[in-house]
Each structure stands twice: as structure tokens, then as C-alpha cells.
Amino acid sequence: MDELTRLVIGWSHRARWQRVLRGLLRGLAVGLGLGLLLALAARLRPLLPTGQIAVVAAGLALGGLLVALVLPWLRSIRRSPLAWAREFDQRFGLKERTSTALELGATETGSASPLLALQREDALAAASRVQIRRALPLSIDARDALVAAGLAMALLLALALPNAQNDVLAQRAQFAAAARSQMEALDKAEQALRDSPDLTEAQKQAAIEAVERARERLSDPTITPEQAVAALNEAQSKLDALKEGAHSQRLDDLREAGRNMAPSEATRGLAEALSKGDFDTASEQLRHLLDPNGKPLSEAEQQQVASQLDGMARDVQGSDPQMAGQLREAAQAIREQRQTDAIQRLQQAAGSLDKASQAQSAEQALEGASNATGSAREALTENRGGQPGSSSETPGQSGSPGNSAGQGPPHNSNGPGQGPSGGHSEDSGSDHSVLEPESRLGESGSDVTVPGSNGSAQPDPNGQRNQAGRSPSLVPYEQVYQDYARSADLALQTGQVPAELRDYVRDYFTSLDPGR
């Protein structure tokens, strides 16, 4: 490599560093500008907390610096000394001496020609006179520095000033943590349903499907608190419906039969087990009713037991006629001293109690899953305060939508179904008496005539009619729905809505959800 080529290569290195210095501030300004845009956008929408925005902005600034540092070298990595010589001839006014010398020197004839050797010496002499520090100064542009400094100050100001969206992000993070915790609880509830031996396959499949759907909705990172609560409401409604289907009147009748049994030493254990709903123990007591503790009953005790069995049969007649018949036959066999027949009928009745115990276990398994979804809904309701669309007003106060779910109209002191005024208040969601003025004021009294313009109480059919004004709705439906839904949720959780109406309330607000 001759001296002229080394000189051109040295110039090329300095030209690259010159471009690096000029590009550093521009790359920094681009990175700071992108960070500033992100910080401003985060003030309009809850994108990232301030700390993360600062980290991202710093990364963008460093990325801009890195691009400015590397790009000039990458763009000229394949550029030849001849191409650089042509550029320098134009920038330094060398009149193509350098590029011509390098181009002719690359040929065999050119390198051996005396004339061209003189031309090369002339090109080298001209190149040596170039003051490279002045021709290629390593300096920065003051305007680029001002732009970068201004963007840096604006970014620091955007990060330093309080941002209300940080509270929203914190609440979302709290809600997400609560959702993950409740997903674990739903996993346990689903496993309990799978392990339950008392549920039928249809019940188990329907219950597991309801829990799985709710859990999948909670796992969606884009779900809103209102949508999560609606999904849990839907799951609990399905589980409650399955629970009511598993529950039979027979269970209530058996508990009532235990409470109705007269005090007796022979049937005390059976009565206590039935009244508590412990049908496994009741079944065992019924099997050994005639020989408790291995000792046979006296004749008087047998007659008393027969009477108790007849009473139990009357209590379960409406819900389990087969068991009622078995109990009557056992009572008759006891009275007629047919011990073998009595024991056989008692064994059959005990089998019916075993079926009741299985139905109760199925109901309890579904109730456990329903309670899990209800607890998850309550936990998420507590952790959604302050979210977009939520309100801090206490439901049930004057002027709030809670009046429709938790506050009822004034009612009289009569209980539900008492007297002629018993009724149901649809507005309050609870049983209240409907006021009937006639029942309190009586039917007697004098007629009252309200005088009109003509001294008559009758309206003038030819008079001018007042047209009802029509005004457009001032509040969009999507904005008021969440307040009403929250009030209904609170009323359901605090027991202000009767149990038989809860499913209707849940289904109603679920069907109205604008996010469905």
C-alpha cells in the first residue's frame, strides 16, 4: 500500500468519525422524542407506570446513540479507497488528482509509466497540502444539541409531574393479582367437582364447564373488572341452578320429620340425625331401630316406634311415596309382631335414606363450587374500586342507582302474606307489604269535588291538550350500566335480595352487559 492510498484511508476514517459525531445528537434526539411521545400517551391512557416509561425512554435514547455510532461504519464497510478518493477530490478541490492516481495505479501499465509516476507525485503533493482538521472538523452542531437538550428537559418534566394514570395501572395490577388468586380457588373447586363421587355425569360435566368458562375469562389479560364479575355471576347462576336441581323436597321433609318426632329414647338418635341432615347416621339408626345397642325393645317401646314411623311416613309422603310406604309397612309389621318383615322394611327405608344422603352430598359439592365463584366475585368486586366506569358512591343512598336494589319503598308493618295487604315488592327486591289505603282508612267518608274553571270536576273535552315533552337521553347507556350492575352486586352480596330472586337479578344484568 503506497503513501497516497494510506492517506486516503486515513481521511476516510476521519470522515466516518465526523458523521458519527453529527449523528449522535440526532440519534439521541430521535430516541428522546420517541420516549416523550410515549410519556405523553401514558398521560392520556394507562399504558405503563412512570418507572417503566423512564426505562423505555432511556433504552430508546441509548438505541438512538448506538444506531448513530454504528450506521456510518456499516454504510461504508464495502466502500473502496477509490470511491473515497473521488469524494475527497470534490470536497477538497483536488481536481480529480487523487482518484486518477489511484485508478491508474491499479493497472500494470500505469504503475510502470514514468509520466504517470509524475502524475502520482503531483497528486500526493496536492493531497499533502490539505489541512484535514479544518477540512473535516470533528465537531457537533449547536442546533442538534439544543434540540436534544430541549427534548431531554421535556421528557424529564413529563416523567416528574404526577400522572393520574399511575393509580389506574396500580388498581389494574391489584385486580390482576386478585384474579390470579381467584383462578387458583376455581381450580380447586373444579378438582373437587371432578373428585365428587355423588354427582351424576351430567351434573359433573355441566358444573365443570361453568367453572372452566369462568376461569378462562379470568385468565384473559384484557378482561375488565365488570366483565370478570359478570362471568362469575353467570357461572354461579348455572351452579345454583344445578344445585337446585340436585336438591329435592325429600331432604327438607326428612329434616322436618326428625324435628316432628316426639321425644323417645328409642328414636332419639334417629330424630337427631334426621333433624341435622346427617342421613348416613340416620340410615344406620333406622337399620338398628328394633335392637339398639343389641337389646330388643319392649312391647310398649315397639308400639311407640311404630307410631313414630307412621308420623315419619306422613312427613315424607309428598316427596318420597315409596319410602313412606316402606315405613308404614314396617310400622304395621312391628304392631303385628312380625319381626323379620319389620327389619326387612326398615332395611329398605334405610336404603332410601342412603339415596337421600347421596343427593345431599351432590348438593353440597355443587354448593361448594357455587360458594367458590361467589367468593371470587366478592374478592374481585372489592379489588375493582376506582377502575374506569366504577363509582365510589355507596349503593343504596339517595340519588344512587342502589335504591332499586337495596332500598325499597315505605311499607307497613304487616309481614309478607299477612292480612289482605300481603304482597311482593318488585322494586325493592324483598318481600314487603303493599299499602292498601282502604284497609287502614276504611271505606267510609264523604265525596270531595275539586272545582274547575266551570265549577265541575269533569275535564273539558274541547280544551287544549298539553303535549308531553320529549327530550333525548343525556347519559349513554354504557356509562350508567356499570353503576346499576355494581349496586345489584352489592345487594346480592349483602343478602338484600331474597334467595329465590337472586338468579333472576344476575341473569337480568348479565343479559344487559354491553360488553357481551
C-alpha positions as CSV (number, residue, x, y, z in Angstrom):
1,M,0.0,0.0,0.0
2,D,1.6,3.3,-1.1
3,E,1.6,6.5,0.7
4,L,-1.3,8.1,-1.3
5,T,-3.6,5.1,-0.6
6,R,-2.7,5.3,3.2
7,L,-3.5,9.0,3.2
8,V,-6.9,8.4,1.5
9,I,-7.8,5.6,4.0
10,G,-6.9,7.9,6.9
11,W,-9.2,10.6,5.5
12,S,-12.0,8.0,5.2
13,H,-11.7,7.1,8.9
14,R,-11.9,10.8,9.9
15,A,-14.9,11.3,7.6
16,R,-16.6,8.4,9.4
17,W,-16.0,9.8,12.8
18,Q,-17.2,13.2,11.6
19,R,-20.5,11.6,10.6
20,V,-20.7,9.7,13.9
21,L,-20.4,12.9,15.9
22,R,-23.0,14.7,13.8
23,G,-25.4,11.7,14.0
24,L,-25.0,11.1,17.8
25,L,-27.1,14.0,18.8
26,R,-29.6,13.4,16.1
27,G,-30.0,9.8,17.1
28,L,-30.3,10.9,20.8
29,A,-32.9,13.4,19.8
30,V,-34.9,10.7,17.9
31,G,-34.8,8.4,20.9
32,L,-35.7,11.2,23.4
33,G,-38.6,12.2,21.1
34,L,-40.0,8.7,21.0
35,G,-39.7,8.5,24.8
36,L,-41.5,11.8,25.1
37,L,-44.3,10.7,22.9
38,L,-44.7,7.5,25.0
39,A,-44.7,9.6,28.2
40,L,-47.4,11.9,26.8
41,A,-49.5,9.0,25.6
42,A,-49.3,7.4,29.0
43,R,-50.9,10.5,30.4
44,L,-53.9,10.0,28.2
45,R,-54.3,6.3,28.6
46,P,-53.0,3.8,31.2
47,L,-50.1,2.3,29.2
48,L,-47.1,1.9,31.6
49,P,-46.1,3.2,35.0
50,T,-43.7,6.1,35.2
51,G,-40.8,4.0,36.2
52,Q,-41.2,1.7,33.2
53,I,-41.6,4.6,30.9
54,A,-38.3,6.1,32.2
55,V,-36.6,2.8,31.5
56,V,-38.1,2.5,28.0
57,A,-37.2,6.2,27.2
58,A,-33.6,5.6,28.3
59,G,-33.4,2.5,26.2
60,L,-34.7,4.4,23.2
61,A,-32.1,7.2,23.7
62,L,-29.3,4.6,24.0
63,G,-30.6,2.9,20.9
64,G,-30.5,6.1,19.0
65,L,-26.9,6.7,20.1
66,L,-25.9,3.2,19.2
67,V,-27.5,3.5,15.7
68,A,-25.7,6.8,15.1
69,L,-22.4,5.2,16.2
70,V,-22.6,2.1,14.1
71,L,-24.5,3.3,11.0
72,P,-21.7,5.3,9.3
73,W,-19.3,2.4,9.6
74,L,-21.8,-0.1,8.3
75,R,-22.8,2.0,5.3
76,S,-19.1,2.4,4.2
77,I,-17.9,-1.1,5.1
78,R,-17.7,-2.1,1.4
79,R,-16.6,1.3,0.1
80,S,-13.3,1.2,-1.8
81,P,-10.4,3.8,-1.4
82,L,-11.1,4.8,-5.0
83,A,-14.7,5.8,-4.1
84,W,-13.4,7.8,-1.1
85,A,-10.8,9.5,-3.3
86,R,-13.5,10.7,-5.7
87,E,-15.4,12.2,-2.8
88,F,-12.4,13.9,-1.4
89,D,-11.4,15.3,-4.8
90,Q,-14.7,17.1,-4.9
91,R,-14.7,18.2,-1.2
92,F,-11.1,19.4,-1.1
93,G,-10.8,20.8,-4.7
94,L,-8.1,18.4,-5.8
95,K,-9.4,18.3,-9.4
96,E,-9.6,14.5,-9.5
97,R,-5.8,14.1,-9.0
98,T,-6.2,11.6,-6.1
99,S,-8.8,9.4,-7.8
100,T,-6.9,9.4,-11.1
101,A,-3.7,8.4,-9.5
102,L,-5.4,5.5,-7.6
103,E,-7.3,4.4,-10.7
104,L,-4.2,4.4,-12.9
105,G,-2.0,2.8,-10.2
106,A,-4.3,-0.2,-10.2
107,T,-3.3,-1.1,-13.7
108,E,0.0,-2.8,-14.6
109,T,0.8,-0.3,-17.5
110,G,0.0,2.7,-15.3
111,S,2.3,1.6,-12.5
112,A,5.3,1.3,-14.9
113,S,4.8,4.6,-16.9
114,P,7.2,7.5,-16.0
115,L,4.5,10.0,-17.0
116,L,2.0,8.5,-14.7
117,A,4.6,8.4,-11.9
118,L,4.9,12.1,-12.2
119,Q,1.1,12.5,-12.1
120,R,1.1,10.4,-8.9
121,E,3.8,12.6,-7.3
122,D,1.7,15.6,-8.2
123,A,-1.4,14.1,-6.6
124,L,0.5,13.2,-3.5
125,A,1.9,16.7,-3.2
126,A,-1.6,18.2,-3.6
127,A,-3.1,15.9,-1.1
128,S,-0.3,16.7,1.4
129,R,-1.2,20.3,1.3
130,V,-4.8,19.6,2.6
131,Q,-5.4,20.7,6.2
132,I,-7.5,17.7,7.2
133,R,-8.5,19.1,10.6
134,R,-10.0,22.1,9.0
135,A,-11.5,20.3,6.1
136,L,-13.0,17.5,8.2
137,P,-13.6,19.1,11.7
138,L,-14.7,16.7,14.5
139,S,-17.4,18.9,16.0
140,I,-21.2,18.8,16.8
141,D,-24.0,21.0,15.5
142,A,-25.2,23.5,18.1
143,R,-28.8,23.3,16.7
144,D,-28.8,19.5,17.2
145,A,-27.5,20.0,20.8
146,L,-30.3,22.4,21.5
147,V,-33.0,20.1,20.1
148,A,-31.6,17.2,22.1
149,A,-31.4,19.2,25.3
150,G,-35.0,20.5,24.8
151,L,-36.4,17.0,24.3
152,A,-34.5,15.8,27.3
153,M,-35.9,18.6,29.5
154,A,-39.5,17.9,28.2
155,L,-39.1,14.2,28.9
156,L,-37.9,14.8,32.4
157,L,-40.8,17.1,33.0
158,A,-43.3,14.6,31.7
159,L,-41.9,11.9,34.0
160,A,-41.6,14.2,37.0
161,L,-45.1,15.6,37.0
162,P,-47.8,13.5,38.7
163,N,-49.7,11.1,36.4
164,A,-53.2,10.1,37.3
165,Q,-52.9,7.0,35.1
166,N,-50.5,5.5,37.5
167,D,-53.3,5.0,40.0
168,V,-55.3,3.2,37.3
169,L,-52.4,1.0,36.5
170,A,-51.9,0.2,40.2
171,Q,-55.5,-0.8,40.5
172,R,-55.3,-2.9,37.4
173,A,-52.2,-4.7,38.8
174,Q,-54.1,-5.2,42.1
175,F,-57.1,-6.6,40.2
176,A,-54.9,-8.9,38.1
177,A,-53.3,-10.3,41.3
178,A,-56.7,-10.9,42.8
179,A,-57.9,-12.6,39.6
180,R,-54.9,-14.9,39.6
181,S,-55.6,-15.8,43.2
182,Q,-59.2,-16.5,42.4
183,M,-58.2,-18.6,39.5
184,E,-56.4,-20.9,41.9
185,A,-59.5,-21.1,44.0
186,L,-61.6,-22.0,41.0
187,D,-59.0,-24.7,40.1
188,K,-59.6,-26.3,43.5
189,A,-63.3,-26.1,43.1
190,E,-63.1,-27.7,39.7
191,Q,-61.0,-30.5,41.1
192,A,-63.4,-31.0,43.9
193,L,-66.2,-31.4,41.4
194,R,-64.2,-34.0,39.4
195,D,-63.5,-36.0,42.6
196,S,-67.1,-35.9,43.8
197,P,-68.5,-39.5,43.6
198,D,-72.1,-38.4,44.3
199,L,-72.6,-36.1,41.2
200,T,-74.1,-37.7,38.1
201,E,-72.0,-37.4,34.9
202,A,-74.4,-34.8,33.5
203,Q,-74.2,-32.7,36.7
204,K,-70.5,-33.0,36.9
205,Q,-70.0,-32.1,33.2
206,A,-72.3,-29.0,33.4
207,A,-70.7,-27.8,36.7
208,I,-67.1,-28.2,35.5
209,E,-68.0,-26.5,32.2
210,A,-69.4,-23.5,34.2
211,V,-66.3,-23.2,36.4
212,E,-63.9,-23.7,33.4
213,R,-65.6,-20.9,31.5
214,A,-65.3,-18.5,34.4
215,R,-61.7,-19.4,34.9
216,E,-60.9,-18.9,31.2
217,R,-62.5,-15.5,31.3
218,L,-60.4,-14.5,34.3
219,S,-57.2,-15.6,32.5
220,D,-57.9,-13.1,29.7
221,P,-55.4,-10.2,30.3
222,T,-57.7,-7.8,28.6
223,I,-60.8,-8.5,30.7
224,T,-62.3,-5.6,32.6
225,P,-63.4,-5.9,36.2
226,E,-67.0,-5.7,35.2
227,Q,-66.7,-8.5,32.6
228,A,-64.9,-10.7,35.2
229,V,-67.7,-10.1,37.7
230,A,-70.3,-10.8,35.0
231,A,-68.5,-14.1,34.1
232,L,-68.5,-15.2,37.7
233,N,-72.2,-14.2,38.1
234,E,-73.0,-16.4,35.1
235,A,-71.1,-19.3,36.5
236,Q,-72.7,-19.0,39.9
237,S,-76.1,-18.8,38.3
238,K,-75.5,-22.1,36.5
239,L,-74.1,-23.8,39.6
240,D,-77.1,-22.6,41.6
241,A,-79.5,-24.0,39.0
242,L,-77.7,-27.3,39.2
243,K,-77.8,-27.2,43.0
244,E,-81.5,-26.6,43.0
245,G,-81.9,-29.4,40.5
246,A,-79.9,-31.7,42.8
247,H,-81.9,-30.6,45.8
248,S,-85.1,-32.4,46.4
249,Q,-88.0,-31.7,48.7
250,R,-87.3,-35.1,50.2
251,L,-84.3,-33.7,52.1
252,D,-86.4,-31.0,53.7
253,D,-89.2,-33.4,54.5
254,L,-86.7,-35.8,56.2
255,R,-85.3,-33.0,58.3
256,E,-88.8,-31.9,59.2
257,A,-89.7,-35.5,60.1
258,G,-86.8,-35.6,62.6
259,R,-88.0,-32.3,64.2
260,N,-91.5,-33.6,64.4
261,M,-90.7,-36.9,66.2
262,A,-91.9,-37.0,69.8
263,P,-89.3,-37.4,72.5
264,S,-88.5,-41.1,72.8
265,E,-85.4,-42.9,74.0
266,A,-85.8,-45.5,71.2
267,T,-85.9,-42.9,68.4
268,R,-83.8,-40.1,69.8
269,G,-80.7,-40.9,67.8
270,L,-82.8,-41.2,64.6
271,A,-84.6,-37.9,65.3
272,E,-81.4,-36.0,66.0
273,A,-79.7,-37.4,62.9
274,L,-82.6,-36.5,60.6
275,S,-83.1,-33.0,62.0
276,K,-79.4,-32.3,61.5
277,G,-79.4,-33.7,57.9
278,D,-77.0,-36.5,58.9
279,F,-78.6,-39.1,56.7
280,D,-75.8,-41.6,56.9
281,T,-76.2,-41.8,60.7
282,A,-80.0,-41.8,60.3
283,S,-79.8,-44.7,57.9
284,E,-77.7,-46.7,60.4
285,Q,-80.1,-45.8,63.2
286,L,-83.0,-46.9,61.2
287,R,-81.4,-50.3,60.4
288,H,-80.9,-51.0,64.2
289,L,-84.1,-49.3,65.3
290,L,-85.6,-52.5,66.8
291,D,-82.5,-53.6,68.7
292,P,-80.5,-50.5,69.8
293,N,-77.2,-51.5,71.5
294,G,-78.1,-55.1,70.8
295,K,-81.0,-55.1,73.2
296,P,-84.6,-55.8,71.9
297,L,-87.3,-53.2,72.6
298,S,-90.1,-53.8,75.0
299,E,-93.6,-54.1,73.6
300,A,-94.5,-50.6,74.7
301,E,-91.4,-49.2,73.1
302,Q,-92.2,-51.1,69.9
303,Q,-95.6,-49.5,69.8
304,Q,-94.1,-46.1,70.3
305,V,-91.6,-46.8,67.5
306,A,-94.4,-47.9,65.2
307,S,-96.2,-44.6,65.9
308,Q,-93.1,-42.6,65.2
309,L,-92.6,-44.5,61.9
310,D,-96.2,-43.6,60.9
311,G,-95.5,-40.0,61.6
312,M,-92.3,-40.1,59.6
313,A,-94.2,-41.7,56.7
314,R,-96.8,-38.9,56.7
315,D,-94.0,-36.2,56.6
316,V,-92.3,-37.8,53.5
317,Q,-95.4,-38.9,51.7
318,G,-95.4,-36.0,49.3
319,S,-91.8,-36.2,48.3
320,D,-91.0,-39.9,48.6
321,P,-94.1,-42.2,48.5
322,Q,-92.0,-45.3,48.2
323,M,-90.2,-44.7,51.5
324,A,-93.4,-43.7,53.1
325,G,-94.9,-47.0,52.1
326,Q,-91.9,-48.9,53.5
327,L,-92.2,-47.0,56.8
328,R,-95.9,-47.8,57.1
329,E,-95.3,-51.5,56.3
330,A,-92.5,-51.6,58.9
331,A,-94.8,-49.9,61.5
332,Q,-97.6,-52.4,60.7
333,A,-95.2,-55.4,60.9
334,I,-94.0,-54.1,64.3
335,R,-97.5,-53.9,65.7
336,E,-98.2,-57.4,64.4
337,Q,-95.0,-58.7,66.0
338,R,-93.6,-59.7,62.5
339,Q,-90.0,-59.0,63.4
340,T,-88.5,-60.3,60.2
341,D,-90.8,-58.3,58.0
342,A,-90.3,-55.2,60.1
343,I,-86.5,-55.5,59.8
344,Q,-86.7,-56.0,56.1
345,R,-88.9,-52.9,55.6
346,L,-86.6,-50.9,57.8
347,Q,-83.6,-52.0,55.7
348,Q,-85.5,-50.8,52.6
349,A,-86.3,-47.5,54.2
350,A,-82.6,-47.2,55.2
351,G,-81.7,-47.7,51.6
352,S,-83.9,-44.7,50.7
353,L,-82.0,-42.7,53.3
354,D,-78.8,-43.7,51.6
355,K,-80.0,-42.2,48.4
356,A,-81.0,-39.1,50.2
357,S,-77.5,-38.8,51.7
358,Q,-76.1,-39.2,48.2
359,A,-78.3,-36.4,46.9
360,Q,-77.3,-34.2,49.8
361,S,-73.6,-34.8,49.1
362,A,-74.1,-33.9,45.4
363,E,-75.9,-30.7,46.6
364,Q,-73.0,-29.9,48.9
365,A,-70.4,-30.4,46.2
366,L,-72.3,-28.0,43.9
367,E,-72.8,-25.6,46.8
368,G,-69.0,-25.6,47.4
369,A,-68.3,-24.7,43.8
370,S,-71.0,-22.0,43.9
371,N,-69.5,-20.6,47.1
372,A,-66.1,-20.5,45.4
373,T,-67.4,-18.5,42.5
374,G,-69.3,-16.2,44.8
375,S,-66.2,-15.6,47.0
376,A,-64.2,-14.9,43.8
377,R,-66.8,-12.4,42.7
378,E,-66.8,-10.7,46.1
379,A,-63.0,-10.5,46.1
380,L,-62.9,-9.1,42.6
381,T,-65.6,-6.6,43.4
382,E,-63.5,-5.3,46.3
383,N,-60.4,-5.0,44.1
384,R,-62.1,-3.2,41.2
385,G,-62.7,0.1,43.1
386,G,-61.5,3.1,41.1
387,Q,-61.4,1.3,37.8
388,P,-62.8,3.1,34.8
389,G,-66.5,3.0,34.9
390,S,-66.7,2.4,38.6
391,S,-68.1,4.8,41.2
392,S,-67.2,5.4,44.8
393,E,-70.8,6.2,45.8
394,T,-72.4,3.9,48.3
395,P,-75.1,2.0,46.7
396,G,-78.5,2.5,48.3
397,Q,-78.0,6.1,49.1
398,S,-80.4,8.8,47.9
399,G,-79.8,9.6,44.2
400,S,-77.8,6.5,43.6
401,P,-78.9,3.5,41.5
402,G,-78.7,1.3,44.6
403,N,-82.2,2.4,45.5
404,S,-83.6,0.0,43.0
405,A,-81.7,-3.0,44.5
406,G,-81.2,-2.3,48.2
407,Q,-83.8,0.3,49.2
408,G,-87.5,-0.3,49.0
409,P,-90.4,2.0,49.2
410,P,-92.0,2.6,52.6
411,H,-94.2,-0.3,53.7
412,N,-96.5,-1.1,56.5
413,S,-95.7,-3.2,59.5
414,N,-97.5,-6.3,58.3
415,G,-95.3,-9.1,57.2
416,P,-95.4,-10.9,53.9
417,G,-98.6,-12.7,53.3
418,Q,-100.3,-11.2,56.5
419,G,-103.7,-9.8,56.1
420,P,-105.2,-8.5,52.9
421,S,-102.2,-6.3,52.2
422,G,-99.6,-9.1,51.9
423,G,-97.6,-8.9,48.6
424,H,-94.3,-8.7,47.0
425,S,-92.4,-5.5,46.1
426,E,-90.7,-5.9,42.8
427,D,-88.8,-2.6,43.1
428,S,-87.0,-3.4,46.4
429,G,-86.1,-7.0,45.7
430,S,-87.5,-8.1,49.1
431,D,-90.9,-9.1,50.5
432,H,-92.8,-6.1,51.7
433,S,-96.5,-5.5,52.2
434,V,-98.2,-3.4,49.6
435,L,-100.1,-0.5,51.1
436,E,-103.8,-0.6,50.7
437,P,-105.3,2.7,52.0
438,E,-108.8,1.1,52.3
439,S,-107.6,-1.4,54.9
440,R,-106.3,1.4,57.1
441,L,-108.6,4.3,56.4
442,G,-111.8,2.4,56.0
443,E,-114.4,2.7,53.2
444,S,-116.4,5.4,54.9
445,G,-116.0,9.1,54.0
446,S,-117.5,11.9,52.1
447,D,-117.0,12.6,48.4
448,V,-114.8,15.5,47.6
449,T,-115.3,17.6,44.4
450,V,-112.4,19.6,43.1
451,P,-113.8,22.6,41.3
452,G,-112.6,23.5,37.8
453,S,-112.9,26.6,35.8
454,N,-116.6,25.9,35.2
455,G,-117.3,24.6,38.7
456,S,-117.1,21.0,37.5
457,A,-114.6,18.2,38.2
458,Q,-115.1,16.9,34.7
459,P,-112.3,17.8,32.1
460,D,-113.2,19.8,29.1
461,P,-113.0,17.5,26.1
462,N,-112.7,20.5,23.7
463,G,-109.9,22.1,25.7
464,Q,-106.3,22.4,24.5
465,R,-104.2,19.3,25.3
466,N,-100.8,19.6,26.8
467,Q,-98.2,17.6,24.8
468,A,-95.7,15.7,26.7
469,G,-92.2,17.0,26.0
470,R,-89.6,14.7,24.5
471,S,-86.0,15.1,25.4
472,P,-83.1,13.0,24.3
473,S,-81.2,10.8,26.8
474,L,-78.3,12.8,28.2
475,V,-76.2,9.8,29.6
476,P,-75.2,6.9,27.3
477,Y,-76.4,3.5,28.3
478,E,-72.9,2.1,28.6
479,Q,-71.9,4.7,31.2
480,V,-74.8,4.0,33.6
481,Y,-74.9,0.3,33.3
482,Q,-71.9,-0.4,35.4
483,D,-73.2,1.7,38.3
484,Y,-76.5,-0.2,38.3
485,A,-74.8,-3.5,38.0
486,R,-72.5,-2.7,40.9
487,S,-75.5,-1.8,43.1
488,A,-77.2,-5.0,42.2
489,D,-74.0,-7.0,43.0
490,L,-73.8,-5.3,46.4
491,A,-77.4,-6.0,47.1
492,L,-76.9,-9.7,46.2
493,Q,-73.8,-10.0,48.4
494,T,-75.3,-8.3,51.4
495,G,-78.5,-10.5,51.3
496,Q,-80.8,-7.7,50.5
497,V,-82.3,-9.8,47.6
498,P,-84.2,-12.9,48.5
499,A,-82.6,-16.2,47.6
500,E,-85.3,-17.1,45.1
501,L,-84.8,-13.9,43.2
502,R,-81.0,-13.8,43.0
503,D,-80.7,-15.8,39.8
504,Y,-83.2,-13.5,38.1
505,V,-81.3,-10.4,39.1
506,R,-77.9,-12.0,37.9
507,D,-79.4,-13.1,34.6
508,Y,-81.0,-9.8,34.0
509,F,-77.8,-7.7,34.4
510,T,-75.7,-10.3,32.6
511,S,-78.1,-10.1,29.6
512,L,-77.8,-6.3,29.6
513,D,-74.0,-6.2,29.8
514,P,-72.8,-4.1,26.8
515,G,-69.5,-6.0,26.8
516,R,-71.2,-9.3,25.9
